[in-house]
Amino acid sequence: MRRTVSLRVSVVSVAVLIAALVTGLAIGQHVTTKTLQGKVLGTDDTALSGAIVYLQDSKTNGIRSFISTSDGSYRFGQLSPDTDYTVWAKYKNEKSPTKPVSSYDSRMQVTIDLHIKTK
């Protein structure tokens, strides 16, 4: 009888230990990503629909693009928090200044408005 109880306690203990390890591994693998969003605005702060927003990754030099929506908005999701990026926009042969997105910025949601001089 005592041996059966001891065996049950051992089996339960092992099960609890395995569950804790699996949960710990799942938590350890949780990856957090950044989001970059903002608006493309003209000289008088009017929204620029159809502007092309570029995002360059400093590790690979790869460039992603997004066409701004009717209210001038753009959004890039699933960005690595340990990578630096550069963002800029073009609209009708005019370009905004480039803006950095630093890996040292701990915010997971970064908002940057891009301004383009329009005529």
CYANA upper distance limits for C-alpha pairs under 8 A (distance plus 0.5 A):
  1 MET  CA      5 VAL  CA      6.93
  2 ARG  CA      6 SER  CA      6.66
  3 ARG  CA      7 LEU  CA      6.57
  4 THR  CA      8 ARG  CA      6.67
  5 VAL  CA      9 VAL  CA      6.68
  6 SER  CA     10 SER  CA      6.69
  7 LEU  CA     11 VAL  CA      6.67
  8 ARG  CA     12 VAL  CA      6.61
  9 VAL  CA     13 SER  CA      6.48
 10 SER  CA     14 VAL  CA      6.64
 11 VAL  CA     15 ALA  CA      6.68
 12 VAL  CA     16 VAL  CA      6.65
 13 SER  CA     17 LEU  CA      6.63
 14 VAL  CA     18 ILE  CA      6.63
 15 ALA  CA     19 ALA  CA      6.67
 16 VAL  CA     20 ALA  CA      6.65
 17 LEU  CA     21 LEU  CA      6.71
 18 ILE  CA     22 VAL  CA      6.64
 19 ALA  CA     23 THR  CA      6.59
 20 ALA  CA     24 GLY  CA      6.51
 21 LEU  CA     25 LEU  CA      6.64
 22 VAL  CA     26 ALA  CA      6.73
 23 THR  CA     27 ILE  CA      6.70
 24 GLY  CA     28 GLY  CA      6.52
 25 LEU  CA     29 GLN  CA      6.70
 26 ALA  CA     30 HIS  CA      7.01
 32 THR  CA     80 SER  CA      8.35
 32 THR  CA     81 PRO  CA      7.89
 32 THR  CA    108 MET  CA      8.48
 33 THR  CA     77 GLY  CA      8.13
 33 THR  CA     78 GLN  CA      5.55
 33 THR  CA     79 LEU  CA      5.80
 33 THR  CA     80 SER  CA      5.89
 33 THR  CA     81 PRO  CA      6.34
 33 THR  CA    108 MET  CA      7.22
 34 LYS  CA     77 GLY  CA      6.99
 34 LYS  CA     78 GLN  CA      6.26
 34 LYS  CA     79 LEU  CA      5.23
 34 LYS  CA     80 SER  CA      6.65
 34 LYS  CA     81 PRO  CA      6.21
 34 LYS  CA    107 ARG  CA      8.05
 34 LYS  CA    108 MET  CA      4.97
 34 LYS  CA    109 GLN  CA      6.28
 34 LYS  CA    110 VAL  CA      7.99
 35 THR  CA     75 ARG  CA      7.77
 35 THR  CA     76 PHE  CA      6.28
 35 THR  CA     77 GLY  CA      4.98
 35 THR  CA     78 GLN  CA      6.67
 35 THR  CA     79 LEU  CA      6.57
 35 THR  CA    108 MET  CA      6.66
 35 THR  CA    109 GLN  CA      5.29
 35 THR  CA    110 VAL  CA      6.64
 36 LEU  CA     75 ARG  CA      6.20
 36 LEU  CA     76 PHE  CA      5.61
 36 LEU  CA     77 GLY  CA      6.92
 36 LEU  CA     79 LEU  CA      8.34
 36 LEU  CA    109 GLN  CA      6.52
 36 LEU  CA    110 VAL  CA      5.36
 36 LEU  CA    111 THR  CA      6.37
 36 LEU  CA    112 ILE  CA      7.86
 37 GLN  CA     73 SER  CA      7.82
 37 GLN  CA     74 TYR  CA      6.07
 37 GLN  CA     75 ARG  CA      4.75
 37 GLN  CA     76 PHE  CA      6.78
 37 GLN  CA    109 GLN  CA      8.11
 37 GLN  CA    110 VAL  CA      6.84
 37 GLN  CA    111 THR  CA      5.43
 37 GLN  CA    112 ILE  CA      6.81
 37 GLN  CA    113 ASP  CA      8.46
 38 GLY  CA     73 SER  CA      6.15
 38 GLY  CA     74 TYR  CA      6.13
 38 GLY  CA     75 ARG  CA      7.22
 38 GLY  CA    111 THR  CA      5.58
 38 GLY  CA    112 ILE  CA      5.39
 38 GLY  CA    113 ASP  CA      5.30
 38 GLY  CA    114 LEU  CA      7.91
 39 LYS  CA     47 ALA  CA      7.63
 39 LYS  CA     68 SER  CA      8.09
 39 LYS  CA     71 ASP  CA      8.18
 39 LYS  CA     72 GLY  CA      5.45
 39 LYS  CA     73 SER  CA      4.73
 39 LYS  CA     74 TYR  CA      6.46
 39 LYS  CA    112 ILE  CA      7.72
 39 LYS  CA    113 ASP  CA      5.28
 39 LYS  CA    114 LEU  CA      6.71
 40 VAL  CA     47 ALA  CA      6.54
 40 VAL  CA     48 LEU  CA      6.09
 40 VAL  CA     49 SER  CA      8.30
 40 VAL  CA     51 ALA  CA      7.58
 40 VAL  CA     68 SER  CA      7.58
 40 VAL  CA     72 GLY  CA      5.51
 40 VAL  CA     73 SER  CA      6.92
 40 VAL  CA     74 TYR  CA      8.11
 40 VAL  CA     89 ALA  CA      7.77
 40 VAL  CA    113 ASP  CA      6.42
 40 VAL  CA    114 LEU  CA      5.30
 40 VAL  CA    115 HIS  CA      6.45
 40 VAL  CA    116 ILE  CA      7.88
 41 LEU  CA     45 ASP  CA      5.54
 41 LEU  CA     46 THR  CA      5.87
 41 LEU  CA     47 ALA  CA      5.17
 41 LEU  CA     48 LEU  CA      5.92
 41 LEU  CA     72 GLY  CA      7.19
 41 LEU  CA    113 ASP  CA      7.71
 41 LEU  CA    114 LEU  CA      6.64
 41 LEU  CA    115 HIS  CA      5.40
 41 LEU  CA    116 ILE  CA      6.73
 42 GLY  CA     46 THR  CA      5.67
 42 GLY  CA     47 ALA  CA      6.82
 42 GLY  CA     48 LEU  CA      6.69
 42 GLY  CA    115 HIS  CA      6.30
 42 GLY  CA    116 ILE  CA      5.59
 42 GLY  CA    117 LYS  CA      6.28
 42 GLY  CA    118 THR  CA      6.06
 43 THR  CA    115 HIS  CA      7.54
 43 THR  CA    116 ILE  CA      6.82
 43 THR  CA    117 LYS  CA      5.39
 43 THR  CA    118 THR  CA      5.91
 43 THR  CA    119 LYS  CA      8.26
 45 ASP  CA    115 HIS  CA      8.30
 47 ALA  CA     70 SER  CA      8.09
 47 ALA  CA     71 ASP  CA      5.99
 47 ALA  CA     72 GLY  CA      5.07
 47 ALA  CA     73 SER  CA      8.49
 48 LEU  CA     68 SER  CA      7.75
 48 LEU  CA     70 SER  CA      7.91
 48 LEU  CA     71 ASP  CA      7.57
 48 LEU  CA     72 GLY  CA      5.34
 48 LEU  CA     91 TYR  CA      8.26
 49 SER  CA     67 ILE  CA      8.33
 49 SER  CA     68 SER  CA      5.87
 49 SER  CA     69 THR  CA      5.82
 49 SER  CA     70 SER  CA      5.17
 49 SER  CA     71 ASP  CA      6.72
 49 SER  CA     72 GLY  CA      5.36
 49 SER  CA     73 SER  CA      8.45
 50 GLY  CA     67 ILE  CA      5.91
 50 GLY  CA     68 SER  CA      5.54
 50 GLY  CA     69 THR  CA      6.88
 50 GLY  CA     70 SER  CA      7.81
 50 GLY  CA     72 GLY  CA      8.04
 50 GLY  CA     91 TYR  CA      7.94
 51 ALA  CA     67 ILE  CA      6.09
 51 ALA  CA     68 SER  CA      5.77
 51 ALA  CA     72 GLY  CA      8.12
 51 ALA  CA     89 ALA  CA      7.01
 51 ALA  CA     90 LYS  CA      6.21
 51 ALA  CA     91 TYR  CA      5.23
 51 ALA  CA     92 LYS  CA      8.35
 52 ILE  CA     65 SER  CA      7.09
 52 ILE  CA     66 PHE  CA      6.28
 52 ILE  CA     67 ILE  CA      5.13
 52 ILE  CA     68 SER  CA      6.85
 52 ILE  CA     89 ALA  CA      5.97
 52 ILE  CA     90 LYS  CA      5.82
 52 ILE  CA     91 TYR  CA      7.05
 53 VAL  CA     65 SER  CA      5.95
 53 VAL  CA     66 PHE  CA      5.64
 53 VAL  CA     67 ILE  CA      6.63
 53 VAL  CA     68 SER  CA      7.47
 53 VAL  CA     74 TYR  CA      7.78
 53 VAL  CA     87 VAL  CA      7.63
 53 VAL  CA     88 TRP  CA      6.28
 53 VAL  CA     89 ALA  CA      4.68
 53 VAL  CA     90 LYS  CA      7.04
 54 TYR  CA     63 ILE  CA      6.97
 54 TYR  CA     64 ARG  CA      6.29
 54 TYR  CA     65 SER  CA      5.04
 54 TYR  CA     66 PHE  CA      7.17
 54 TYR  CA     87 VAL  CA      6.06
 54 TYR  CA     88 TRP  CA      5.92
 54 TYR  CA     89 ALA  CA      6.42
 55 LEU  CA     63 ILE  CA      5.92
 55 LEU  CA     64 ARG  CA      5.67
 55 LEU  CA     65 SER  CA      6.70
 55 LEU  CA     85 TYR  CA      7.09
 55 LEU  CA     86 THR  CA      6.19
 55 LEU  CA     87 VAL  CA      5.03
 55 LEU  CA     88 TRP  CA      7.36
 56 GLN  CA     61 ASN  CA      6.36
 56 GLN  CA     62 GLY  CA      6.17
 56 GLN  CA     63 ILE  CA      4.89
 56 GLN  CA     64 ARG  CA      7.04
 56 GLN  CA     85 TYR  CA      5.94
 56 GLN  CA     86 THR  CA      5.64
 56 GLN  CA     87 VAL  CA      6.92
 57 ASP  CA     61 ASN  CA      5.48
 57 ASP  CA     62 GLY  CA      5.93
 57 ASP  CA     63 ILE  CA      6.91
 57 ASP  CA     83 THR  CA      7.59
 57 ASP  CA     84 ASP  CA      6.95
 57 ASP  CA     85 TYR  CA      5.31
 57 ASP  CA     86 THR  CA      7.37
 58 SER  CA     62 GLY  CA      8.26
 58 SER  CA     83 THR  CA      7.20
 58 SER  CA     84 ASP  CA      5.96
 58 SER  CA     85 TYR  CA      6.10
 58 SER  CA     86 THR  CA      8.05
 59 LYS  CA     83 THR  CA      7.25
 59 LYS  CA     84 ASP  CA      8.06
 66 PHE  CA     74 TYR  CA      6.97
 66 PHE  CA     75 ARG  CA      7.87
 66 PHE  CA     76 PHE  CA      8.28
 67 ILE  CA     74 TYR  CA      7.49
 68 SER  CA     72 GLY  CA      5.53
 68 SER  CA     73 SER  CA      5.70
 68 SER  CA     74 TYR  CA      5.55
 69 THR  CA     73 SER  CA      5.79
 69 THR  CA     74 TYR  CA      7.21
 79 LEU  CA     83 THR  CA      8.42
 81 PRO  CA    103 SER  CA      6.16
 81 PRO  CA    106 SER  CA      8.24
 81 PRO  CA    108 MET  CA      8.10
 82 ASP  CA    103 SER  CA      5.40
 82 ASP  CA    104 TYR  CA      8.23
 83 THR  CA    102 SER  CA      7.73
 83 THR  CA    103 SER  CA      5.68
 84 ASP  CA    100 PRO  CA      7.82
 84 ASP  CA    101 VAL  CA      6.22
 84 ASP  CA    102 SER  CA      5.29
 84 ASP  CA    103 SER  CA      5.53
 85 TYR  CA    100 PRO  CA      6.39
 85 TYR  CA    101 VAL  CA      5.41
 85 TYR  CA    102 SER  CA      7.05
 86 THR  CA     98 THR  CA      6.91
 86 THR  CA     99 LYS  CA      6.13
 86 THR  CA    100 PRO  CA      5.10
 86 THR  CA    101 VAL  CA      6.43
 87 VAL  CA     98 THR  CA      6.12
 87 VAL  CA     99 LYS  CA      5.79
 87 VAL  CA    100 PRO  CA      6.92
 87 VAL  CA    101 VAL  CA      7.95
 88 TRP  CA     95 LYS  CA      7.81
 88 TRP  CA     96 SER  CA      6.23
 88 TRP  CA     97 PRO  CA      6.76
 88 TRP  CA     98 THR  CA      5.22
 88 TRP  CA     99 LYS  CA      6.90
 88 TRP  CA    114 LEU  CA      7.34
 89 ALA  CA     95 LYS  CA      6.24
 89 ALA  CA     96 SER  CA      5.87
 89 ALA  CA     97 PRO  CA      8.43
 89 ALA  CA     98 THR  CA      8.46
 89 ALA  CA    114 LEU  CA      7.30
 89 ALA  CA    116 ILE  CA      8.22
 90 LYS  CA     94 GLU  CA      6.04
 90 LYS  CA     95 LYS  CA      4.90
 90 LYS  CA     96 SER  CA      6.93
 90 LYS  CA    116 ILE  CA      8.17
 91 TYR  CA     95 LYS  CA      6.96
 91 TYR  CA    116 ILE  CA      7.96
 94 GLU  CA    116 ILE  CA      7.16
 94 GLU  CA    117 LYS  CA      7.56
 94 GLU  CA    118 THR  CA      8.03
 95 LYS  CA    116 ILE  CA      6.52
 95 LYS  CA    117 LYS  CA      8.41
 96 SER  CA    114 LEU  CA      6.70
 96 SER  CA    115 HIS  CA      6.07
 96 SER  CA    116 ILE  CA      5.21
 96 SER  CA    117 LYS  CA      8.05
 97 PRO  CA    114 LEU  CA      8.04
 97 PRO  CA    115 HIS  CA      8.02
 97 PRO  CA    116 ILE  CA      8.34
 99 LYS  CA    112 ILE  CA      8.45
101 VAL  CA    105 ASP  CA      7.94
101 VAL  CA    110 VAL  CA      8.48
